[in-house]
Amino acid sequence: MNIDSHQHFWKYDPAEYLWIDERMGVLKCDHLPVNLAVAQAPIGFEGSIAIQARQTLEETRWLLDLAHKDDRIKGVVGWVDLRSEQIDDELADFSGHPKFVGVRHVVQDEPDERFILQPDFLRGIGKLKEHGLTYDILIYPAQLPATLEFVPQFPDQPFVLDHIAKPHIKEGTIEPWATQITQLAKFPNVHCKISGMVTEADWSNWGSENFSPYLNVVLEAFGPERLMIGSDWPVCRLAGEYQPVMQLTIDWLRVHAPGHLDDILGNNCLSFYTGPKGQGS
């Protein structure tokens, strides 16, 4: 089963999605499960993991309601306030839903590059394992050094790195990102999504050659056992529609990891997110 490990849903409201600016007109409309199903059909993807796009409990509940009604949504990575004094109650509430599989905080937008190391945030992360929840790490390259201090504090917590940490693909720079990614991959509880690359490139002028150096790094660092494909739909539409964006990675994998296609295109994702509660991957 081919599963997209990373996509978003929303009913567009300009007041709720302030990050969607004037350059992003293609995103200023509803993006719902029926739209994703149409986009996935031509390349045989049968489901997805829905990832939070707003940092509200309301959105987490809405995503879980969508998942309850649609078997194609295999899991929801929602938002809870990991710094809250009520974190135990919130996690207990959401964990009752069988498709609540993980949590994400938009760390990339935090002005403090060491936000991920704040004591109250660490306290919240420490609560996830007891509920069998994963954590999606969403960062920019400048936040990788702090992440390298963060991950060793939770050796039993399943982590997955979103969007290969958003390297500077448009500029073509690879260091120190490559060295730091290799260091991060040494922690066996960290997995990586091959996703979000096209929006880090030149939106109107990209080709497979722009991504190969970065893909080589993550394949060597994580191995095929800890990689999973993701579209970042509909955000990817800023640079390309669903099929060409996913085909970019699929074509590369057919050459560089042909014996592991089933794993990277679905099995690894399902194992990581929907395996036995409390085991993560």
N, C-alpha and C positions, 0 to 999 in steps of 0.2 A: 504494500500500500504506500503510495507516494503522498507524503504529508509536508505541507508548508509549515515550517517551525516558527514563522514570524510574520504576522499580518495584523492589521487594525480594522476596526469598524467604527463608523460614526454617523450620526445624523448631524449634518453641518449646521452650525450656529456660529456666526462670526464672533459673538461675545464669548463663546466657550473655547474657541480655537484661535487665540490671538497670535500664535506662532505662524499661522498660515497667512503669509503676506501677499502683496500684489504680484509678486513673481510666480505665485503658486495657484493661479486661477483654476487649474485642472483639479485641484483638491477641494474646491469650494462647492461641493455637492455631497449628497448622501453616498456612503459606501457601506453596503449592507451584505449579509450572507448571500443573497440571491445574485448580487453583482459579482462577488468573488467566485461563485460557482460557475458563472458564465466565463469568467476569465481563465479559470483552471481547466475547464473541460478539454480544450484543444491539446493540452500536453499531459493529460491523464493524472492530474492531482486530485485526490479523493477527499482531502480534508486539511485541517489547519489547526494551529494554536493561535488563539486570539490574544493579543497583547494590549495592555492598557495604553491609551494615548492621552488621557487626562488624569491628573492626580486627585481623584475624588472617589469616595466610597460609592457615590451614586453611579458612576460609570462602571465600577466593578460589579455592582448588582445587575446593571443592565446587560453587561457582557454575559454574566452567568444565566440570565433569563434567555438570551439568545441561544446560548449553548444548550440549555434545557430543551429548547424547541427544535434544534437542528443537530442531527447526528454527525454532520460534517465537521462541526466544531469539536475537536477532540479534547481540548482543554483551554482554560483561561488563566493567563498570568495577569493578575489584577494589581491594583494599588491599595495599600493600607499605609497609614502613617506609622512607620517603624519607630518613630521617636515619641509616639504617644504613650501616656500613662495607661491608656485603655487598650494597648496592643493585644494583650491576652484575650480580652473579650472579642475584639474584632477578628482575630485569627480563629478563635473557636467558632464564631458565627459563620464565617465564610468557609471554613474547613468542613462544615457539614455538607457542603455541595460537592458531589463526586467529581465535578469537572473543574473545581478550583485547584490548580496544580502548582501555582507559584506566585511570586510577588516581584514587582519591579518598582524602582524609584528612578526618576529622571535625573540621575547624578550628573550627567553631562551639562545640565543647565545650572548647576550650583556654582556660584562664583568662587567659592573656596575649593581649590584643587585638591585639598585634603579633607573635604566634607565626609567622605566615606569612612574616615577614621574617627569621627565624632563619637564620644562615649554613648550618647543616647541612641545613635544609629546602630552602633555595634550591639547594644543591648537588644534592640529589635531584631537584628539579624540572628542573634543567638536563640530567638524563640521559634524560628522557622522549622528547624529539624524535628522538634517534638510533634509538629503537625504534619510532617511528611511533605513539606513544601520546598520547592526549588527557589533559586533567586537568579534573576537576569541582571547581569552587570552591564549597564549602559553608560559608557564613558567616551571621552575623547583621548587622544594619545597623551596629552599633558597630564591626564589623571592616572596613567598607568603606573608611575612610581608609587603613588599612594595605594593603588590596588594591589601592588606587589607586597605591601605591608599588611593589607587587609585580609587577603585570602588565607595566609597561614594561620590566622587566628581561629579559623573554622574548618579544620581538616575533614570533618564529616559532613559538611554542608554541601549539597550539590549546587554548583554554580554553572552558569553558561554565559559566555561573553557575547554580547550582541554586536553584530555588524563589524566583526573583526577589529573592534575598537576604533573604527572610523579613521584609518590612516589618511594621509594627505595625498590621495591618488591624483587629484587634479594637478598638483605641483610635481608629482613623480618622486617625492622623497620617501625613503623607506626606513631610514635610521633617525632616531633611536628606536622607533616603533618595532622593527624586526627583532632586535635584541631583547627588548622588554617582553614582546609576545612569547618569544622562546623561553624566557625565564618564567612567565606566567604558566605556560603549558607544562612545566615540570611538576605542578601540583595536579595529581591525578583526578581530583574532584572538580576540575575546571574543564568545561566543554566549550565549544565555539560554534557560532552560527556564521555560515557563509551567506551573508545578507548585507543589505544596505550599502553596497559598494558603488552602485551607479550614481547615487546622489552625492558621493564624495568625489566623483569625477566631473569632467566638463559635461553638463547636462545635455548639450546639443551636439557634442562631438566626442564620442567615446567608442572604443573598439576593444576586442578581447586582449590586445597587447597591453592595454593600460592596466589590466588586472592580474595578469599572469605572475608578476613578481610577488605580489601580495598573497596570491593563492598558493604559490610555491612555499612561502614561509609558513602559512597555517597548516598546510598538509604535512610538512616536515615536522613542525612543532607538536601538533596535537595527534597526528596519525588519523587514519580514516575512522577509527573507532570512536573518536570524540568530536566529529564534525557533523553538522546538520545543515541542510539547505533551507533558506528562508527568502521570501520575496521583499519584505517590508512594504507590501501593497497596503494601501494605495499610495504611500509616500513615494514609492519607486516611480510612479507615473510622472513625476517631475522630469525624469530622464528617459523613461521608456515604459511601454506597457508590459503587462504581466508576462506574456509568452517570451518576448525577446530577452527580458531581464533574467528569467529563470533559465532559458536556453543557454545563455552565456555560461553559467556555472555547469549545467549539465554537459555541454559539449567539452568543457575543460576536464571535467571528471572522467568522461569516456576515454580520454587520452591518458590522464595521469593517475587515475584510481579505478580502472575498469572493473576490477574484481570486487569493488565495494560500493557500487552504485545503489543497490537496494538499501544498504545501511545508511548512507549519507542522504538519500532521497526520502527516507521515511523511518526505517527501523530504529536508528539512533535516537531520533526525536521521540518516537513513541515510548521507547525504553526509558529515556531520561524523564519525560514529563508524566507518563501514565503508568509507569511500573508500580510495583507494590508500594503503598504509602509508607513513608519513612525511609525508603531505600534510594529514592531519586533515580540515579542511573543504575 
